[in-house]
Amino acid sequence: MVALSYILAGLILYGGLGWLGDHYLHTEWLLPVGLILGLATSTYLIIKRYGRLE
């Protein structure tokens, strides 16, 4: 459950920042970048906390 919450939190946080950036800067590419960055960051934190996935 903790790993799932890391993934959801990363997607919501960075996806939200990307959405806000898209809204205020009138772009269309910050939301996907934010979602990918959030997923990558949360995956990194999971691997760092629980060790290497083998």
N, CA, C and O atoms as a GROMACS GRO file, in nm:
protein
  216
    1MET      N    1   0.081  -0.119   0.000
    1MET     CA    2   0.000   0.000   0.000
    1MET      C    3   0.086   0.127   0.000
    1MET      O    4   0.048   0.228  -0.059
    2VAL      N    5   0.200   0.122   0.064
    2VAL     CA    6   0.287   0.239   0.068
    2VAL      C    7   0.342   0.267  -0.071
    2VAL      O    8   0.351   0.383  -0.112
    3ALA      N    9   0.379   0.163  -0.143
    3ALA     CA   10   0.431   0.183  -0.278
    3ALA      C   11   0.325   0.242  -0.370
    3ALA      O   12   0.355   0.329  -0.451
    4LEU      N   13   0.203   0.196  -0.357
    4LEU     CA   14   0.094   0.251  -0.437
    4LEU      C   15   0.070   0.398  -0.402
    4LEU      O   16   0.044   0.479  -0.491
    5SER      N   17   0.079   0.432  -0.275
    5SER     CA   18   0.060   0.572  -0.237
    5SER      C   19   0.173   0.660  -0.289
    5SER      O   20   0.149   0.776  -0.323
    6TYR      N   21   0.296   0.608  -0.296
    6TYR     CA   22   0.405   0.684  -0.357
    6TYR      C   23   0.375   0.713  -0.504
    6TYR      O   24   0.394   0.826  -0.551
    7ILE      N   25   0.329   0.612  -0.576
    7ILE     CA   26   0.300   0.629  -0.718
    7ILE      C   27   0.187   0.730  -0.738
    7ILE      O   28   0.198   0.819  -0.822
    8LEU      N   29   0.080   0.715  -0.663
    8LEU     CA   30  -0.033   0.807  -0.677
    8LEU      C   31   0.006   0.949  -0.638
    8LEU      O   32  -0.034   1.045  -0.705
    9ALA      N   33   0.082   0.963  -0.532
    9ALA     CA   34   0.123   1.097  -0.488
    9ALA      C   35   0.212   1.163  -0.592
    9ALA      O   36   0.199   1.283  -0.619
   10GLY      N   37   0.303   1.087  -0.651
   10GLY     CA   38   0.389   1.143  -0.755
   10GLY      C   39   0.311   1.188  -0.877
   10GLY      O   40   0.335   1.295  -0.932
   11LEU      N   41   0.216   1.103  -0.919
   11LEU     CA   42   0.135   1.140  -1.034
   11LEU      C   43   0.048   1.261  -1.006
   11LEU      O   44   0.035   1.350  -1.089
   12ILE      N   45  -0.012   1.265  -0.888
   12ILE     CA   46  -0.100   1.377  -0.854
   12ILE      C   47  -0.020   1.506  -0.838
   12ILE      O   48  -0.061   1.610  -0.888
   13LEU      N   49   0.092   1.500  -0.768
   13LEU     CA   50   0.172   1.621  -0.743
   13LEU      C   51   0.230   1.677  -0.873
   13LEU      O   52   0.204   1.793  -0.907
   14TYR      N   53   0.307   1.596  -0.944
   14TYR     CA   54   0.372   1.647  -1.064
   14TYR      C   55   0.275   1.664  -1.179
   14TYR      O   56   0.293   1.754  -1.262
   15GLY      N   57   0.172   1.581  -1.185
   15GLY     CA   58   0.068   1.601  -1.285
   15GLY      C   59  -0.008   1.730  -1.260
   15GLY      O   60  -0.042   1.802  -1.354
   16GLY      N   61  -0.034   1.759  -1.133
   16GLY     CA   62  -0.101   1.884  -1.098
   16GLY      C   63  -0.016   2.005  -1.131
   16GLY      O   64  -0.067   2.106  -1.180
   17LEU      N   65   0.112   1.995  -1.103
   17LEU     CA   66   0.202   2.106  -1.139
   17LEU      C   67   0.208   2.125  -1.290
   17LEU      O   68   0.211   2.238  -1.340
   18GLY      N   69   0.210   2.014  -1.363
   18GLY     CA   70   0.209   2.023  -1.509
   18GLY      C   71   0.080   2.084  -1.561
   18GLY      O   72   0.082   2.163  -1.655
   19TRP      N   73  -0.032   2.045  -1.501
   19TRP     CA   74  -0.160   2.102  -1.542
   19TRP      C   75  -0.166   2.252  -1.515
   19TRP      O   76  -0.211   2.329  -1.599
   20LEU      N   77  -0.119   2.292  -1.397
   20LEU     CA   78  -0.115   2.435  -1.366
   20LEU      C   79  -0.024   2.511  -1.463
   20LEU      O   80  -0.058   2.620  -1.509
   21GLY      N   81   0.090   2.452  -1.492
   21GLY     CA   82   0.180   2.516  -1.589
   21GLY      C   83   0.115   2.529  -1.726
   21GLY      O   84   0.128   2.633  -1.791
   22ASP      N   85   0.046   2.423  -1.770
   22ASP     CA   86  -0.025   2.430  -1.898
   22ASP      C   87  -0.132   2.537  -1.896
   22ASP      O   88  -0.149   2.611  -1.993
   23HIS      N   89  -0.203   2.546  -1.787
   23HIS     CA   90  -0.313   2.641  -1.777
   23HIS      C   91  -0.264   2.785  -1.782
   23HIS      O   92  -0.320   2.867  -1.854
   24TYR      N   93  -0.162   2.815  -1.706
   24TYR     CA   94  -0.115   2.953  -1.697
   24TYR      C   95  -0.018   2.993  -1.808
   24TYR      O   96  -0.010   3.111  -1.843
   25LEU      N   97   0.055   2.898  -1.862
   25LEU     CA   98   0.151   2.931  -1.968
   25LEU      C   99   0.095   2.904  -2.108
   25LEU      O  100   0.161   2.932  -2.208
   26HIS      N  101  -0.027   2.850  -2.115
   26HIS     CA  102  -0.095   2.821  -2.242
   26HIS      C  103  -0.013   2.727  -2.330
   26HIS      O  104   0.007   2.753  -2.449
   27THR      N  105   0.033   2.619  -2.269
   27THR     CA  106   0.106   2.516  -2.343
   27THR      C  107   0.023   2.388  -2.338
   27THR      O  108  -0.081   2.382  -2.273
   28GLU      N  109   0.069   2.286  -2.408
   28GLU     CA  110   0.000   2.158  -2.408
   28GLU      C  111   0.090   2.042  -2.370
   28GLU      O  112   0.045   1.927  -2.373
   29TRP      N  113   0.213   2.068  -2.336
   29TRP     CA  114   0.306   1.959  -2.315
   29TRP      C  115   0.352   1.942  -2.170
   29TRP      O  116   0.420   1.844  -2.139
   30LEU      N  117   0.318   2.033  -2.082
   30LEU     CA  118   0.367   2.023  -1.945
   30LEU      C  119   0.296   1.914  -1.864
   30LEU      O  120   0.357   1.853  -1.777
   31LEU      N  121   0.168   1.889  -1.890
   31LEU     CA  122   0.097   1.784  -1.818
   31LEU      C  123   0.158   1.647  -1.844
   31LEU      O  124   0.187   1.576  -1.748
   32PRO      N  125   0.178   1.605  -1.970
   32PRO     CA  126   0.242   1.474  -1.991
   32PRO      C  127   0.383   1.466  -1.932
   32PRO      O  128   0.423   1.362  -1.880
   33VAL      N  129   0.458   1.575  -1.942
   33VAL     CA  130   0.593   1.576  -1.884
   33VAL      C  131   0.585   1.562  -1.732
   33VAL      O  132   0.664   1.489  -1.672
   34GLY      N  133   0.489   1.632  -1.671
   34GLY     CA  134   0.472   1.621  -1.526
   34GLY      C  135   0.432   1.481  -1.483
   34GLY      O  136   0.480   1.430  -1.382
   35LEU      N  137   0.343   1.418  -1.559
   35LEU     CA  138   0.302   1.281  -1.525
   35LEU      C  139   0.418   1.183  -1.536
   35LEU      O  140   0.436   1.096  -1.450
   36ILE      N  141   0.497   1.196  -1.641
   36ILE     CA  142   0.613   1.107  -1.659
   36ILE      C  143   0.716   1.133  -1.551
   36ILE      O  144   0.774   1.039  -1.496
   37LEU      N  145   0.740   1.259  -1.520
   37LEU     CA  146   0.836   1.293  -1.415
   37LEU      C  147   0.788   1.243  -1.279
   37LEU      O  148   0.869   1.193  -1.200
   38GLY      N  149   0.660   1.254  -1.252
   38GLY     CA  150   0.605   1.204  -1.126
   38GLY      C  151   0.617   1.054  -1.114
   38GLY      O  152   0.651   1.002  -1.007
   39LEU      N  153   0.591   0.983  -1.222
   39LEU     CA  154   0.602   0.837  -1.220
   39LEU      C  155   0.748   0.794  -1.202
   39LEU      O  156   0.777   0.702  -1.126
   40ALA      N  157   0.838   0.862  -1.271
   40ALA     CA  158   0.980   0.828  -1.258
   40ALA      C  159   1.032   0.857  -1.118
   40ALA      O  160   1.107   0.778  -1.062
   41THR      N  161   0.992   0.970  -1.062
   41THR     CA  162   1.037   1.007  -0.928
   41THR      C  163   0.983   0.911  -0.823
   41THR      O  164   1.055   0.869  -0.733
   42SER      N  165   0.857   0.876  -0.835
   42SER     CA  166   0.799   0.783  -0.737
   42SER      C  167   0.860   0.643  -0.750
   42SER      O  168   0.881   0.575  -0.650
   43THR      N  169   0.889   0.601  -0.871
   43THR     CA  170   0.956   0.471  -0.890
   43THR      C  171   1.095   0.474  -0.827
   43THR      O  172   1.136   0.377  -0.763
   44TYR      N  173   1.167   0.583  -0.846
   44TYR     CA  174   1.299   0.597  -0.784
   44TYR      C  175   1.290   0.590  -0.632
   44TYR      O  176   1.371   0.523  -0.568
   45LEU      N  177   1.192   0.659  -0.574
   45LEU     CA  178   1.178   0.657  -0.428
   45LEU      C  179   1.141   0.518  -0.376
   45LEU      O  180   1.188   0.479  -0.269
   46ILE      N  181   1.060   0.445  -0.449
   46ILE     CA  182   1.024   0.310  -0.409
   46ILE      C  183   1.146   0.220  -0.411
   46ILE      O  184   1.170   0.145  -0.316
   47ILE      N  185   1.225   0.229  -0.517
   47ILE     CA  186   1.345   0.146  -0.528
   47ILE      C  187   1.446   0.184  -0.420
   47ILE      O  188   1.511   0.097  -0.362
   48LYS      N  189   1.460   0.313  -0.394
   48LYS     CA  190   1.553   0.358  -0.290
   48LYS      C  191   1.510   0.310  -0.151
   48LYS      O  192   1.593   0.271  -0.069
   49ARG      N  193   1.378   0.314  -0.125
   49ARG     CA  194   1.332   0.275   0.008
   49ARG      C  195   1.332   0.124   0.030
   49ARG      O  196   1.373   0.077   0.136
   50TYR      N  197   1.287   0.049  -0.068
   50TYR     CA  198   1.270  -0.095  -0.050
   50TYR      C  199   1.382  -0.178  -0.113
   50TYR      O  200   1.374  -0.301  -0.112
   51GLY      N  201   1.480  -0.116  -0.167
   51GLY     CA  202   1.590  -0.190  -0.224
   51GLY      C  203   1.568  -0.212  -0.373
   51GLY      O  204   1.473  -0.163  -0.434
   52ARG      N  205   1.657  -0.285  -0.427
   52ARG     CA  206   1.658  -0.311  -0.569
   52ARG      C  207   1.554  -0.412  -0.608
   52ARG      O  208   1.532  -0.511  -0.538
   53LEU      N  209   1.488  -0.387  -0.721
   53LEU     CA  210   1.390  -0.484  -0.772
   53LEU      C  211   1.463  -0.588  -0.856
   53LEU      O  212   1.530  -0.554  -0.953
   54GLU      N  213   1.450  -0.713  -0.817
   54GLU     CA  214   1.517  -0.821  -0.893
   54GLU      C  215   1.417  -0.927  -0.927
   54GLU      O  216   1.453  -1.026  -0.991
   0.00000   0.00000   0.00000
